[in-house]
Amino acid sequence: MQRMNLPQTVKTTAFKQRKMKKKVIIINGPNLNLVGKREPDVYGDMSFDDFFEDLREVYEADITLSHYQSNVEGELINKIQEVGFSFDAIILNAGGYTHTSVAIRDAVAAVKAPTIEVHISNPYAREEFRHTSLMSGVCRGVIAGFGLESYALAIDSFL
C-alpha cells in the first residue's frame, strides 16, 4: 500500500484536530444549585460545585469542561442555543423542566451538539409524573440514578 503525500497544511490540521480538547458543557436546571443541601437522601451531600471541580481535574487532559445552572427556563434555552453550535457536547439535567418544557426540548433538537440527558436520581423510582421525559426523544442517550457519577458517565460517553 502506497502512502499518500499530503500537503503540510493538511497534516498540521489533522494533528491539531487530534490534539484539541473537546468542549463539553454541563447545563443544570432548576433547584440543582441546591445539590448537597436539598434532600441529601436523594441527591447526596456533596455540592455540585465541589463535584464539578473534581470532574474538571479528572478530565482536564481530554475535555474543556464548563458548567451553567439556572432556575429560569428561558435562560436555559438561551444557553443551549449559545453553545449548541460551538461545543462538542451538552450534558443536560433539566431538573423539573424535563417533564414539562417543550421549549427546552425544541432548543435541544435545534442545535448541532449531541446532548445526553442526565438525572442524579432515578426518575422511575420516584413519583409517577417524573416517569415522562420530554427531553429523551431528542437526546443521544439518558443516564439516570447513579448520583453525581451520572455526569461522569455522560462525559465518558463522549470520549
C-alpha angles and dihedrals in degrees: 000000000000120000118237116241102224122190114257092248091058091048092048093047092049090049092050092049091054092049098044116105117238115247111229127173129197111212115194125191135207122340094002088110084072096059107132092032103045120076097333090191088065103029104024129238101272117098117239090236091058091046091048091056089053090050091051091053094047095048101032094111094058109022140044098216125196134173137212129182131183137164089207121089096211092051090053090051091049091051093048090051092045096054101025095091100037105039124075094225146001125214107199129194100174092180112202090353087071088080100038115027118095087166094061090045089053091050091052090048091049099055131078100226114097112243131211117202110222133190126182092209128040105261091200091061091055137061116331094244088064092060093081119074120189089191102056096078093060098039128090090233147331128243117187143160103029097104116234088336086077086080092053090050089052091051090049089055089064096050 
